[in-house]
Amino acid sequence: MGKPDFLGPKAIANRIKSKGLQKLRWYCQMCQKQCRDENGFKCHCMSESHQRQLLLASENPQQFMDYFSEQFRSDFLELLRRRYGTKRVHNNAVYNEYISHREHIHMNATQWETLTDFTKWLGREGLCKVDETPKGWYIQYIDRDPETIRRQQEQERKKKQDLDDEEKTAKFIEYQVRRGLEGKELEMPVYTELNREKKEEKVTFNLNKGASTSVAASSKTSVVGQNALKMVEGAVKRKEAAHSSGQTKEKKKKSALDEIMELEEETKRTSRRDYWLQPEIIVKIVTKKLGEKYHKKKAVVKEVIDKYTAVVKVIDSGHKLKLDQTHLETVIPAPGKKVMVLNGGYRGNEGILESINEKRFSVTITIDSGPLRGRRVEDIQYEDVSKLA
């Protein structure tokens, strides 16, 4: 009888059967061959290729077991990371999805006997968070990717910065409200009954826009009319007294608008960030980790990466380095040179260096660009200003 045709029914049926998962006990991990029945597995074990593989494994069995264990671990964790991320999931759900792939590494070829042993090992090694429940073991992948950690730190830093700005705004509003309430007495309203001498009289209500509600009866001798008249007279007297006192103190005391503007200016001046790098400024390399070749050398910032890291070009040699801002410091030029403000309320403005106060470690500059052009700013710290390239 000849060999069956490739497109024959029997050949097609055999190929369809070989695509699906078969029983684990008929799988040879060393040869990576899956048999469909017990007779086929027996014939495979007696084959010459299988015997050669066993001879190779018998020379160093630990090496093969370590290799299969490492492959199983890496494939399992890769599936967990891509499929579930950092979500908490049952370990058996992940394992069932892992073994659905026909060419997977079987657990009987690894150092772990059961899935529970493997789960406990993941917890001991710190690769996953594991916890046991009445429903079984649950695992949660721990993402230690440097890019992910950097992104999380950036989000936490931004959240903290937003909270600080909200607190400053709340304190400023509270200060304005407290200033507005100073020197003002709260007026307690006087409530009276609606009395009228004759039942035929009508009671009218006059609602004046922008003023308190006045109630008056048609009769001039009514109690409501008298109370309303007294309230109006008292309001007029208070207004006149406040006007006269305001005129006498106008020259001595600043207006509330001026004080608010000064407070906003002070708040803007003291607002700081924990990063200060800007392109096209001259800095000095202070780290010794790069050797004496670059120590105390001046460089120009060419590019700022992630606010805290910069690509600098050394002025002497022309070499380009990628350094953190902690390895750099600002450069103060001679008076008359151009500088840039790196921190505070005037951050990003260019100016001309006027003078240097060595006792207070500060400088005085005149802003030379933007809407604040011509403004003279004093007492700027050394670390908040640097020379422009």
Secondary structure, DSSP 8 states (H G I E B T S, - for coil): -----TTSHHHHHHHHHHHS---GGGEETTTTEE-SSHHHHHHHHTSHHHHHHHHHHHH-HHHHHHHHHHHHHHHHHHHHHHHHTT-EEEHHHHHHHHHTSTT---GGGSS-SSHHHHHHHHHHTTSEEEEEETTEEEEEE----HHHHHHHHHHHHHHHHHHHHHHHHHHHHHHHHHHHHTT-------------S-TT--EEEE--TTS--EEEESSTTSHHHHHHHHHHHHHHHHHHHHHHHHHHTTTTS--HHHHHHHHHHHHHHH---S----TTBEEEE--STT-TTTTT-EEEEEEEETTTEEEEEETTT--EEEEEGGGEEE----TTSEEEE-SSTTTT-EEEEEEEETTTTEEEEEE-SSTTTT-EEEEEEGGGEEEB-
